[in-house]
Amino acid sequence: MLSSWEGPDWNDCALKETIKNRARELIACVGTFVTLYLCLASLFVWILWHNISRHRLGFLPGPKGIPVFGNTFQVDGIKSRLSFHQWAKQYGGVYRLRVPAGDMVVVSDYKHIRECLVN
């Protein structure tokens, strides 16, 4: 019975179109996965670089932040002075805040401000 089967007729136009369409779908799917992979790999490398570069000020105390956004959402826009005052009481006159642009050093004690301006 198997010997009577001749296989597909490769000259059939409908079969050729079906194969071409399936190949286009496969290429589009692979292209989407490659793009997604590159985006995720780039995001991972950026987060890794961003976190490593922030350890330069690692000796300063400060509140923990959310990855990428830092302490942005912890500062109340209207009552921001209260947030900074609370952190100053908790971490001392000089502490670090993490913001998306990088680390920010906050000096809130008169003695430390004077030392920074004089030296």
PyMOL commands that set and color helices and strands:
alter all, ss='L'
color gray80, all
select helices_A, chain A and resi 2-4+13-57+72-74+80-91+110-118
alter helices_A, ss='H'
color red, helices_A
select strands_A, chain A and resi 94-99+102-107
alter strands_A, ss='S'
color yellow, strands_A
deselect
rebuild
show_as cartoon
